Amino acid sequence: MNERIAIVGAGLIGRAWAIVFARAGCQVRLYDADPHALATCLQLLLENISDLAHHGLIDETPVEVLARITPVPTLAEAVDGAVLVQENIRETVEAKRAIFAELDQMAAPGTILASSTSWLMASEFSEGLPGRHRIMVGHPVNPPYLVPLVEIAPASWTSTEAVQRAHELYSRAGQSPVLLKKEITGFLLNRIQGAVLNEALNLYADGYASVQDLDKVLKDGLGLRWSFMGPFETIDLNAPKGVIDYAQRYGPTYRSVAQAQLPNEWDPALLARVEAERRTELSAPQLAERARWRDNRLMALVAHKRQQAGNDS
Ligand SMILES: NC(=O)c1ccc[n+]([C@@H]2O[C@H](COP(=O)([O-])OP(=O)(O)OC[C@H]3O[C@@H](n4cnc5c(N)ncnc54)[C@H](O)[C@@H]3O)[C@@H](O)[C@H]2O)c1
């Protein structure tokens, strides 16, 4: 692919999107309102792209990929000729409303305008804009060059044509888009993550297990399977005759558990206990080093999944 892509905001997520599209062959223009962010982004990008090369996750040299990313000093230069503008500025509804009003005025009529927002709905920041039919959410998972899911969440007024084009662009760039059929706060991933997190907090609060053991339930249990299949395929395979068979065996118990599951209040005292348990496992100064360990584990897993790609679907 060789289309021009505009990335607005050169923070953590904007830079990661730049890598996704440059790796796929696109010409990427990257804009940030903060000159310091623009001045430092190429060095940060080179470090991330070099890590990918180290794990065999790019086919070119890091410098060849980086050469397709151009930081530009104005929004107009970024947007000019772009088929897609991917917005990644700070997460407030006022900031998103202001930037989308500007982008809608500036961008050519056929340009798709997508926001990386984690929680806001497209209708909250595109209402009233003349080009609202080409505005949507394209929510990535950090970092999108390793975790391919993109949640496309259109407003009721976003056109099917714009959604299809965004779906096709993200797919060709190597991402794995999913489409929300209607708007909801938190989209799909953060809602499912929230359900798991709330239940883990409840089990901890009620004294059923330690923080360490609750983490193990995912990393040595559910998570192994979840890296290649979801909850529906899991239950389809966990009873000999599929989903209905599974539901007949275990459904009544799941239902009574669900009825007893309370919402969690995210009580500060409870979170302080969780934090204290985590700090006995990992001291605060070790957090950054452990985050790098996580990224390396993730890259090794992505490399493994690529090798297995033929067996994956
Ligand atoms: N961090 C994550 O894990 C994550 C994951 C998915 C989605 N997101 C979403 O991505 C977006 C960006 O998050 P981030 O973590 O990259 O934040 P960040 O703070 O790292 O980067 C934001 C960048 O936007 C720039 N900026 C602010 N206002 C601007 C404007 N008006 N015009 C141009 N640039 C402007 C800032 O200078 C900064 O460089 C947010 O909407 C966030 O919810 C974040």
The ligand as a MOL file (V3000), in Angstrom:
LIG
                    3D

  0  0  0     0  0            999 V3000
M  V30 BEGIN CTAB
M  V30 COUNTS 44 48 0 0 0
M  V30 BEGIN ATOM
M  V30 1 N -2.1120 5.1130 25.9210 0
M  V30 2 C -2.9020 4.0820 25.6070 0
M  V30 3 O -2.7080 2.9470 26.0630 0
M  V30 4 C -4.0460 4.2820 24.6310 0
M  V30 5 C -4.6270 3.1480 24.0100 0
M  V30 6 C -5.6560 3.3370 23.0830 0
M  V30 7 C -6.1000 4.6250 22.7920 0
M  V30 8 N -5.5280 5.7080 23.4180 0 CHG=1
M  V30 9 C -6.0200 7.0650 23.0780 0
M  V30 10 O -5.0830 7.6940 22.2120 0
M  V30 11 C -5.1120 9.1110 22.4160 0
M  V30 12 C -3.7040 9.6120 22.6960 0
M  V30 13 O -3.2190 8.9760 23.8650 0
M  V30 14 P -1.6570 8.8910 24.1820 0
M  V30 15 O -1.5010 7.8650 25.2490 0
M  V30 16 O -0.8680 8.7800 22.9180 0 CHG=-1
M  V30 17 O -1.4070 10.3500 24.8260 0
M  V30 18 P -0.0310 11.1870 24.8760 0
M  V30 19 O -0.2060 12.1460 26.0000 0
M  V30 20 O 1.1460 10.2750 24.8790 0
M  V30 21 O -0.0160 11.9960 23.4870 0
M  V30 22 C -0.9070 13.0220 23.1560 0
M  V30 23 C -0.1910 13.9680 22.1830 0
M  V30 24 O -1.1540 14.8660 21.6180 0
M  V30 25 C -0.5510 16.1430 21.5030 0
M  V30 26 N -1.6380 17.1200 21.4100 0
M  V30 27 C -2.4680 17.5400 22.4070 0
M  V30 28 N -3.3640 18.4160 21.9040 0
M  V30 29 C -3.1160 18.5300 20.5610 0
M  V30 30 C -3.7050 19.2370 19.4930 0
M  V30 31 N -4.7630 20.0250 19.6980 0
M  V30 32 N -3.1960 19.0820 18.2510 0
M  V30 33 C -2.1310 18.2800 18.0260 0
M  V30 34 N -1.5190 17.5900 19.0060 0
M  V30 35 C -2.0020 17.7040 20.2560 0
M  V30 36 C 0.3170 16.2710 22.7450 0
M  V30 37 O 1.3400 17.2530 22.5560 0
M  V30 38 C 0.8810 14.8440 22.8630 0
M  V30 39 O 2.1150 14.7080 22.1740 0
M  V30 40 C -6.1130 9.3720 23.5480 0
M  V30 41 O -7.3680 9.6970 23.0130 0
M  V30 42 C -6.1620 8.0110 24.2620 0
M  V30 43 O -7.3740 7.7880 24.9320 0
M  V30 44 C -4.5060 5.5650 24.3150 0
M  V30 END ATOM
M  V30 BEGIN BOND
M  V30 1 1 1 2
M  V30 2 2 2 3
M  V30 3 1 2 4
M  V30 4 1 4 5
M  V30 5 2 4 44
M  V30 6 2 5 6
M  V30 7 1 6 7
M  V30 8 2 7 8
M  V30 9 1 8 9
M  V30 10 1 8 44
M  V30 11 1 9 10
M  V30 12 1 9 42
M  V30 13 1 10 11
M  V30 14 1 11 12
M  V30 15 1 11 40
M  V30 16 1 12 13
M  V30 17 1 13 14
M  V30 18 2 14 15
M  V30 19 1 14 16
M  V30 20 1 14 17
M  V30 21 1 17 18
M  V30 22 2 18 19
M  V30 23 1 18 20
M  V30 24 1 18 21
M  V30 25 1 21 22
M  V30 26 1 22 23
M  V30 27 1 23 24
M  V30 28 1 23 38
M  V30 29 1 24 25
M  V30 30 1 25 26
M  V30 31 1 25 36
M  V30 32 1 26 27
M  V30 33 1 26 35
M  V30 34 2 27 28
M  V30 35 1 28 29
M  V30 36 1 29 30
M  V30 37 2 29 35
M  V30 38 1 30 31
M  V30 39 2 30 32
M  V30 40 1 32 33
M  V30 41 2 33 34
M  V30 42 1 34 35
M  V30 43 1 36 37
M  V30 44 1 36 38
M  V30 45 1 38 39
M  V30 46 1 40 41
M  V30 47 1 40 42
M  V30 48 1 42 43
M  V30 END BOND
M  V30 END CTAB
M  END
